[in-house]
């Protein structure tokens, strides 16, 4: 199940954590939040980010 968890601390800092996404799809899914909350100041990538990319992103250019 794909989810986006948003945590707001008492001092107003926000943390956005995506779960269930593979590859760069997490960034695409949470882009609207980054636009609303402002640019990220820290990023910690999980192993899911490095998981197999969808076919259209994996194709290498061969000549």
C-alpha positions in Angstrom: 0.0 0.0 0.0 1.4 3.4 -1.0 1.2 6.1 1.7 2.6 9.5 2.3 3.1 10.3 6.0 3.5 13.9 7.1 4.7 14.8 10.6 4.6 18.4 11.9 6.7 19.0 15.0 5.6 21.5 17.7 8.2 24.0 16.4 6.7 23.8 12.9 9.2 21.6 11.1 7.7 19.1 8.7 8.8 15.6 7.8 7.4 13.8 4.7 7.9 10.1 4.5 6.8 8.0 1.6 6.0 4.3 2.0 5.4 1.6 -0.6 6.9 3.4 -3.5 9.8 2.1 -5.6 12.4 4.1 -7.4 11.8 7.8 -8.1 8.0 7.4 -8.0 8.1 8.6 -4.3 9.5 12.0 -5.5 6.7 12.3 -8.1 4.0 11.4 -5.6 5.2 13.9 -3.0 6.2 16.8 -5.3 2.9 18.6 -4.6 3.8 18.6 -0.9 7.3 20.0 -1.5 5.7 22.8 -3.5 3.3 23.6 -0.7 5.8 23.2 2.2 8.9 24.5 0.5 12.1 22.9 -0.7 13.5 20.0 1.3 16.4 20.7 3.7 17.3 17.1 4.2 16.7 13.9 2.3 17.3 10.3 3.5 16.7 7.7 0.8 15.4 4.2 1.7 16.3 1.0 0.0 13.0 1.2 -1.9 14.4 4.2 -3.8 17.1 2.0 -5.2 14.7 -0.9 -6.1 14.1 -1.9 -9.7 13.0 1.1 -11.7 9.9 0.8 -14.0 10.7 -0.5 -17.5 10.6 2.9 -19.2 13.2 4.3 -16.8 15.5 1.3 -17.1 16.0 1.3 -20.8 19.6 2.1 -21.7 20.4 3.9 -25.0 22.3 1.7 -27.3 23.6 2.6 -30.6 
